């Protein structure tokens, strides 16, 4: 659970960055690159998709078997 809390803190860090230090979020590493805030926002979206995919795979494999086993025990 601690690792999940650490990941969700990244979203709040981005929000705080944009709210309190918008100049930092607007900075660019090079003249033609994307602003730091855009890169962080895309990274958070990608991380959300990856975590969802991991959870769905885990739920489909482990939790479905555990649910079926529990229902068999309750039916007895």
Secondary structure, DSSP 8 states (H G I E B T S, - for coil): -HHHHHHHHHHHHHHHHHHH-HHHHH-BSSTTS-BHHHHHHHHHHHHHHHHHHHHHHHIIIIIHHHHHHHHHHHH-
